[in-house]
Amino acid sequence: NVIEGNLSEGDIIKLYQTGGIIDGQEFSIERDPIYRPGEELILFLKKRKVSTGEETYISLGINDGRFDVINSKIYTRGLDYGDKSTSEEKKKVKKSDSIAEMNYSDITKLGYTVEEFMQKIKEVKNKR
């Protein structure tokens, strides 16, 4: 699904990412593993040209630009990914709250489906 931009469902794009796989060994930035065929992700992308002049896309940050989809649920890679210590110290959030006011562990903890997450993104976009 494309929420904004000139891409259509089914378009094939090139993603530019730091790192790679050499002789079976993955080299990547922490929390930004190499994209693999068949992964289901929600990506926030920006178009850019690489040194060859070819148009590619990059994600808008490791934390903000890439969300994993596992069994139709959203999992985040944010800085507080998996961190339980902060969740007890802050206010409780509900699925009905705006995702603009949530941190990464909130999004994972609330167990958004892809459809629910996409709706939340559209709500924030429409308020801009």
SEKE-40016 format. One record per residue (C-alpha): residue number from 0; residue in one letter; chain; x, y negated, z. Coordinates in Angstrom, 3 decimals, always signed. Layout:
<nodes>
<node><num>NUM</num><residuo>A</residuo><cadena>A</cadena><X>X</X><Y>Y</Y><Z>Z</Z></node>
...
</nodes>
This chain:
<nodes>
<node><num>0</num><residuo>N</residuo><cadena>A</cadena><X>+0.000</X><Y>+0.000</Y><Z>+0.000</Z></node>
<node><num>1</num><residuo>V</residuo><cadena>A</cadena><X>+1.189</X><Y>-3.498</Y><Z>-0.758</Z></node>
<node><num>2</num><residuo>I</residuo><cadena>A</cadena><X>-0.128</X><Y>-6.308</Y><Z>+1.420</Z></node>
<node><num>3</num><residuo>E</residuo><cadena>A</cadena><X>+1.670</X><Y>-9.214</Y><Z>-0.239</Z></node>
<node><num>4</num><residuo>G</residuo><cadena>A</cadena><X>+3.910</X><Y>-9.619</Y><Z>-3.246</Z></node>
<node><num>5</num><residuo>N</residuo><cadena>A</cadena><X>+4.126</X><Y>-8.529</Y><Z>-6.861</Z></node>
<node><num>6</num><residuo>L</residuo><cadena>A</cadena><X>+4.515</X><Y>-4.802</Y><Z>-6.307</Z></node>
<node><num>7</num><residuo>S</residuo><cadena>A</cadena><X>+1.777</X><Y>-2.305</Y><Z>-6.990</Z></node>
<node><num>8</num><residuo>E</residuo><cadena>A</cadena><X>+1.191</X><Y>+1.060</Y><Z>-5.408</Z></node>
<node><num>9</num><residuo>G</residuo><cadena>A</cadena><X>+3.322</X><Y>+3.620</Y><Z>-7.230</Z></node>
<node><num>10</num><residuo>D</residuo><cadena>A</cadena><X>+6.023</X><Y>+1.149</Y><Z>-8.368</Z></node>
<node><num>11</num><residuo>I</residuo><cadena>A</cadena><X>+9.572</X><Y>+2.443</Y><Z>-8.046</Z></node>
<node><num>12</num><residuo>I</residuo><cadena>A</cadena><X>+12.001</X><Y>-0.006</Y><Z>-6.449</Z></node>
<node><num>13</num><residuo>K</residuo><cadena>A</cadena><X>+15.651</X><Y>+0.051</Y><Z>-5.427</Z></node>
<node><num>14</num><residuo>L</residuo><cadena>A</cadena><X>+16.362</X><Y>-0.492</Y><Z>-1.738</Z></node>
<node><num>15</num><residuo>Y</residuo><cadena>A</cadena><X>+19.729</X><Y>-1.935</Y><Z>-0.778</Z></node>
<node><num>16</num><residuo>Q</residuo><cadena>A</cadena><X>+21.025</X><Y>-0.810</Y><Z>+2.590</Z></node>
<node><num>17</num><residuo>T</residuo><cadena>A</cadena><X>+24.322</X><Y>-0.992</Y><Z>+4.456</Z></node>
<node><num>18</num><residuo>G</residuo><cadena>A</cadena><X>+25.911</X><Y>+2.437</Y><Z>+4.756</Z></node>
<node><num>19</num><residuo>G</residuo><cadena>A</cadena><X>+25.635</X><Y>+5.644</Y><Z>+2.809</Z></node>
<node><num>20</num><residuo>I</residuo><cadena>A</cadena><X>+26.343</X><Y>+9.351</Y><Z>+2.806</Z></node>
<node><num>21</num><residuo>I</residuo><cadena>A</cadena><X>+29.829</X><Y>+10.533</Y><Z>+1.873</Z></node>
<node><num>22</num><residuo>D</residuo><cadena>A</cadena><X>+30.634</X><Y>+14.250</Y><Z>+1.786</Z></node>
<node><num>23</num><residuo>G</residuo><cadena>A</cadena><X>+27.526</X><Y>+14.966</Y><Z>+3.845</Z></node>
<node><num>24</num><residuo>Q</residuo><cadena>A</cadena><X>+28.501</X><Y>+12.473</Y><Z>+6.589</Z></node>
<node><num>25</num><residuo>E</residuo><cadena>A</cadena><X>+26.091</X><Y>+9.592</Y><Z>+7.196</Z></node>
<node><num>26</num><residuo>F</residuo><cadena>A</cadena><X>+27.501</X><Y>+6.138</Y><Z>+7.791</Z></node>
<node><num>27</num><residuo>S</residuo><cadena>A</cadena><X>+24.863</X><Y>+3.665</Y><Z>+8.922</Z></node>
<node><num>28</num><residuo>I</residuo><cadena>A</cadena><X>+24.063</X><Y>+0.878</Y><Z>+11.324</Z></node>
<node><num>29</num><residuo>E</residuo><cadena>A</cadena><X>+22.646</X><Y>+1.955</Y><Z>+14.678</Z></node>
<node><num>30</num><residuo>R</residuo><cadena>A</cadena><X>+18.832</X><Y>+2.285</Y><Z>+14.508</Z></node>
<node><num>31</num><residuo>D</residuo><cadena>A</cadena><X>+18.915</X><Y>+1.922</Y><Z>+10.732</Z></node>
<node><num>32</num><residuo>P</residuo><cadena>A</cadena><X>+19.515</X><Y>+5.426</Y><Z>+9.389</Z></node>
<node><num>33</num><residuo>I</residuo><cadena>A</cadena><X>+19.861</X><Y>+5.865</Y><Z>+5.663</Z></node>
<node><num>34</num><residuo>Y</residuo><cadena>A</cadena><X>+16.567</X><Y>+5.979</Y><Z>+3.793</Z></node>
<node><num>35</num><residuo>R</residuo><cadena>A</cadena><X>+15.802</X><Y>+9.503</Y><Z>+2.590</Z></node>
<node><num>36</num><residuo>P</residuo><cadena>A</cadena><X>+13.435</X><Y>+10.717</Y><Z>-0.130</Z></node>
<node><num>37</num><residuo>G</residuo><cadena>A</cadena><X>+10.088</X><Y>+11.787</Y><Z>+1.255</Z></node>
<node><num>38</num><residuo>E</residuo><cadena>A</cadena><X>+10.167</X><Y>+9.586</Y><Z>+4.373</Z></node>
<node><num>39</num><residuo>E</residuo><cadena>A</cadena><X>+6.987</X><Y>+7.740</Y><Z>+5.127</Z></node>
<node><num>40</num><residuo>L</residuo><cadena>A</cadena><X>+7.731</X><Y>+4.189</Y><Z>+6.242</Z></node>
<node><num>41</num><residuo>I</residuo><cadena>A</cadena><X>+6.167</X><Y>+0.782</Y><Z>+6.513</Z></node>
<node><num>42</num><residuo>L</residuo><cadena>A</cadena><X>+8.682</X><Y>-1.730</Y><Z>+5.195</Z></node>
<node><num>43</num><residuo>F</residuo><cadena>A</cadena><X>+8.798</X><Y>-5.503</Y><Z>+5.148</Z></node>
<node><num>44</num><residuo>L</residuo><cadena>A</cadena><X>+10.984</X><Y>-6.298</Y><Z>+2.159</Z></node>
<node><num>45</num><residuo>K</residuo><cadena>A</cadena><X>+12.689</X><Y>-9.238</Y><Z>+0.538</Z></node>
<node><num>46</num><residuo>K</residuo><cadena>A</cadena><X>+13.776</X><Y>-9.302</Y><Z>-3.095</Z></node>
<node><num>47</num><residuo>R</residuo><cadena>A</cadena><X>+17.425</X><Y>-10.088</Y><Z>-3.760</Z></node>
<node><num>48</num><residuo>K</residuo><cadena>A</cadena><X>+20.031</X><Y>-9.752</Y><Z>-6.461</Z></node>
<node><num>49</num><residuo>V</residuo><cadena>A</cadena><X>+23.200</X><Y>-7.772</Y><Z>-5.825</Z></node>
<node><num>50</num><residuo>S</residuo><cadena>A</cadena><X>+26.585</X><Y>-8.748</Y><Z>-7.256</Z></node>
<node><num>51</num><residuo>T</residuo><cadena>A</cadena><X>+25.795</X><Y>-6.943</Y><Z>-10.526</Z></node>
<node><num>52</num><residuo>G</residuo><cadena>A</cadena><X>+22.731</X><Y>-9.165</Y><Z>-11.005</Z></node>
<node><num>53</num><residuo>E</residuo><cadena>A</cadena><X>+20.381</X><Y>-6.238</Y><Z>-10.492</Z></node>
<node><num>54</num><residuo>E</residuo><cadena>A</cadena><X>+17.221</X><Y>-6.959</Y><Z>-8.508</Z></node>
<node><num>55</num><residuo>T</residuo><cadena>A</cadena><X>+16.871</X><Y>-4.871</Y><Z>-5.372</Z></node>
<node><num>56</num><residuo>Y</residuo><cadena>A</cadena><X>+15.016</X><Y>-5.093</Y><Z>-2.087</Z></node>
<node><num>57</num><residuo>I</residuo><cadena>A</cadena><X>+16.281</X><Y>-5.243</Y><Z>+1.481</Z></node>
<node><num>58</num><residuo>S</residuo><cadena>A</cadena><X>+14.308</X><Y>-4.811</Y><Z>+4.671</Z></node>
<node><num>59</num><residuo>L</residuo><cadena>A</cadena><X>+13.743</X><Y>-7.930</Y><Z>+6.761</Z></node>
<node><num>60</num><residuo>G</residuo><cadena>A</cadena><X>+15.863</X><Y>-6.751</Y><Z>+9.648</Z></node>
<node><num>61</num><residuo>I</residuo><cadena>A</cadena><X>+16.348</X><Y>-3.414</Y><Z>+11.325</Z></node>
<node><num>62</num><residuo>N</residuo><cadena>A</cadena><X>+13.876</X><Y>-4.127</Y><Z>+14.084</Z></node>
<node><num>63</num><residuo>D</residuo><cadena>A</cadena><X>+11.257</X><Y>-6.120</Y><Z>+12.219</Z></node>
<node><num>64</num><residuo>G</residuo><cadena>A</cadena><X>+11.434</X><Y>-4.673</Y><Z>+8.752</Z></node>
<node><num>65</num><residuo>R</residuo><cadena>A</cadena><X>+11.192</X><Y>-0.918</Y><Z>+9.193</Z></node>
<node><num>66</num><residuo>F</residuo><cadena>A</cadena><X>+8.571</X><Y>+1.209</Y><Z>+10.921</Z></node>
<node><num>67</num><residuo>D</residuo><cadena>A</cadena><X>+8.524</X><Y>+5.007</Y><Z>+10.828</Z></node>
<node><num>68</num><residuo>V</residuo><cadena>A</cadena><X>+5.316</X><Y>+6.899</Y><Z>+10.131</Z></node>
<node><num>69</num><residuo>I</residuo><cadena>A</cadena><X>+5.218</X><Y>+10.302</Y><Z>+11.818</Z></node>
<node><num>70</num><residuo>N</residuo><cadena>A</cadena><X>+2.007</X><Y>+12.330</Y><Z>+11.753</Z></node>
<node><num>71</num><residuo>S</residuo><cadena>A</cadena><X>+0.133</X><Y>+9.201</Y><Z>+10.605</Z></node>
<node><num>72</num><residuo>K</residuo><cadena>A</cadena><X>+1.279</X><Y>+7.210</Y><Z>+13.694</Z></node>
<node><num>73</num><residuo>I</residuo><cadena>A</cadena><X>+3.564</X><Y>+4.155</Y><Z>+13.773</Z></node>
<node><num>74</num><residuo>Y</residuo><cadena>A</cadena><X>+6.931</X><Y>+4.340</Y><Z>+15.563</Z></node>
<node><num>75</num><residuo>T</residuo><cadena>A</cadena><X>+9.164</X><Y>+1.308</Y><Z>+15.911</Z></node>
<node><num>76</num><residuo>R</residuo><cadena>A</cadena><X>+12.944</X><Y>+0.917</Y><Z>+15.870</Z></node>
<node><num>77</num><residuo>G</residuo><cadena>A</cadena><X>+13.070</X><Y>-2.270</Y><Z>+17.940</Z></node>
<node><num>78</num><residuo>L</residuo><cadena>A</cadena><X>+15.669</X><Y>-3.078</Y><Z>+20.563</Z></node>
<node><num>79</num><residuo>D</residuo><cadena>A</cadena><X>+13.399</X><Y>-1.763</Y><Z>+23.293</Z></node>
<node><num>80</num><residuo>Y</residuo><cadena>A</cadena><X>+12.729</X><Y>+1.446</Y><Z>+21.332</Z></node>
<node><num>81</num><residuo>G</residuo><cadena>A</cadena><X>+12.371</X><Y>+4.147</Y><Z>+23.967</Z></node>
<node><num>82</num><residuo>D</residuo><cadena>A</cadena><X>+13.109</X><Y>+1.746</Y><Z>+26.854</Z></node>
<node><num>83</num><residuo>K</residuo><cadena>A</cadena><X>+10.709</X><Y>+2.500</Y><Z>+29.710</Z></node>
<node><num>84</num><residuo>S</residuo><cadena>A</cadena><X>+12.132</X><Y>-0.008</Y><Z>+32.223</Z></node>
<node><num>85</num><residuo>T</residuo><cadena>A</cadena><X>+10.496</X><Y>-3.121</Y><Z>+30.752</Z></node>
<node><num>86</num><residuo>S</residuo><cadena>A</cadena><X>+7.050</X><Y>-1.638</Y><Z>+30.197</Z></node>
<node><num>87</num><residuo>E</residuo><cadena>A</cadena><X>+6.206</X><Y>-1.591</Y><Z>+33.931</Z></node>
<node><num>88</num><residuo>E</residuo><cadena>A</cadena><X>+7.320</X><Y>-5.201</Y><Z>+34.469</Z></node>
<node><num>89</num><residuo>K</residuo><cadena>A</cadena><X>+5.163</X><Y>-6.853</Y><Z>+31.819</Z></node>
<node><num>90</num><residuo>K</residuo><cadena>A</cadena><X>+1.457</X><Y>-7.292</Y><Z>+31.266</Z></node>
<node><num>91</num><residuo>K</residuo><cadena>A</cadena><X>-0.555</X><Y>-4.426</Y><Z>+29.872</Z></node>
<node><num>92</num><residuo>V</residuo><cadena>A</cadena><X>-1.481</X><Y>-4.797</Y><Z>+26.229</Z></node>
<node><num>93</num><residuo>K</residuo><cadena>A</cadena><X>-4.467</X><Y>-3.340</Y><Z>+24.439</Z></node>
<node><num>94</num><residuo>K</residuo><cadena>A</cadena><X>-4.961</X><Y>-2.286</Y><Z>+20.847</Z></node>
<node><num>95</num><residuo>S</residuo><cadena>A</cadena><X>-7.315</X><Y>-5.241</Y><Z>+20.451</Z></node>
<node><num>96</num><residuo>D</residuo><cadena>A</cadena><X>-4.473</X><Y>-7.719</Y><Z>+21.209</Z></node>
<node><num>97</num><residuo>S</residuo><cadena>A</cadena><X>-2.558</X><Y>-9.375</Y><Z>+18.362</Z></node>
<node><num>98</num><residuo>I</residuo><cadena>A</cadena><X>+0.593</X><Y>-7.506</Y><Z>+17.342</Z></node>
<node><num>99</num><residuo>A</residuo><cadena>A</cadena><X>+2.302</X><Y>-10.905</Y><Z>+17.160</Z></node>
<node><num>100</num><residuo>E</residuo><cadena>A</cadena><X>+2.276</X><Y>-10.879</Y><Z>+20.971</Z></node>
<node><num>101</num><residuo>M</residuo><cadena>A</cadena><X>+3.566</X><Y>-7.311</Y><Z>+21.381</Z></node>
<node><num>102</num><residuo>N</residuo><cadena>A</cadena><X>+7.054</X><Y>-5.918</Y><Z>+21.614</Z></node>
<node><num>103</num><residuo>Y</residuo><cadena>A</cadena><X>+8.248</X><Y>-2.832</Y><Z>+19.787</Z></node>
<node><num>104</num><residuo>S</residuo><cadena>A</cadena><X>+7.557</X><Y>-0.334</Y><Z>+22.562</Z></node>
<node><num>105</num><residuo>D</residuo><cadena>A</cadena><X>+3.979</X><Y>-1.663</Y><Z>+22.852</Z></node>
<node><num>106</num><residuo>I</residuo><cadena>A</cadena><X>+3.329</X><Y>-0.825</Y><Z>+19.198</Z></node>
<node><num>107</num><residuo>T</residuo><cadena>A</cadena><X>+4.682</X><Y>+2.708</Y><Z>+19.593</Z></node>
<node><num>108</num><residuo>K</residuo><cadena>A</cadena><X>+2.990</X><Y>+3.275</Y><Z>+22.966</Z></node>
<node><num>109</num><residuo>L</residuo><cadena>A</cadena><X>-0.440</X><Y>+2.228</Y><Z>+21.694</Z></node>
<node><num>110</num><residuo>G</residuo><cadena>A</cadena><X>-0.262</X><Y>+4.867</Y><Z>+18.967</Z></node>
<node><num>111</num><residuo>Y</residuo><cadena>A</cadena><X>-1.465</X><Y>+2.836</Y><Z>+16.011</Z></node>
<node><num>112</num><residuo>T</residuo><cadena>A</cadena><X>-2.447</X><Y>+4.801</Y><Z>+12.931</Z></node>
<node><num>113</num><residuo>V</residuo><cadena>A</cadena><X>-1.180</X><Y>+3.497</Y><Z>+9.611</Z></node>
<node><num>114</num><residuo>E</residuo><cadena>A</cadena><X>-4.611</X><Y>+2.048</Y><Z>+8.830</Z></node>
<node><num>115</num><residuo>E</residuo><cadena>A</cadena><X>-4.877</X><Y>+0.284</Y><Z>+12.203</Z></node>
<node><num>116</num><residuo>F</residuo><cadena>A</cadena><X>-1.355</X><Y>-1.138</Y><Z>+11.893</Z></node>
<node><num>117</num><residuo>M</residuo><cadena>A</cadena><X>-1.981</X><Y>-2.389</Y><Z>+8.363</Z></node>
<node><num>118</num><residuo>Q</residuo><cadena>A</cadena><X>-5.171</X><Y>-4.104</Y><Z>+9.577</Z></node>
<node><num>119</num><residuo>K</residuo><cadena>A</cadena><X>-3.235</X><Y>-5.768</Y><Z>+12.419</Z></node>
<node><num>120</num><residuo>I</residuo><cadena>A</cadena><X>-0.626</X><Y>-7.025</Y><Z>+9.942</Z></node>
<node><num>121</num><residuo>K</residuo><cadena>A</cadena><X>-3.351</X><Y>-8.476</Y><Z>+7.716</Z></node>
<node><num>122</num><residuo>E</residuo><cadena>A</cadena><X>-4.919</X><Y>-10.229</Y><Z>+10.736</Z></node>
<node><num>123</num><residuo>V</residuo><cadena>A</cadena><X>-1.609</X><Y>-11.946</Y><Z>+11.603</Z></node>
<node><num>124</num><residuo>K</residuo><cadena>A</cadena><X>-0.988</X><Y>-12.838</Y><Z>+7.966</Z></node>
<node><num>125</num><residuo>N</residuo><cadena>A</cadena><X>-4.472</X><Y>-14.367</Y><Z>+7.616</Z></node>
<node><num>126</num><residuo>K</residuo><cadena>A</cadena><X>-3.917</X><Y>-16.587</Y><Z>+10.684</Z></node>
<node><num>127</num><residuo>R</residuo><cadena>A</cadena><X>-0.840</X><Y>-18.227</Y><Z>+9.111</Z></node>
</nodes>
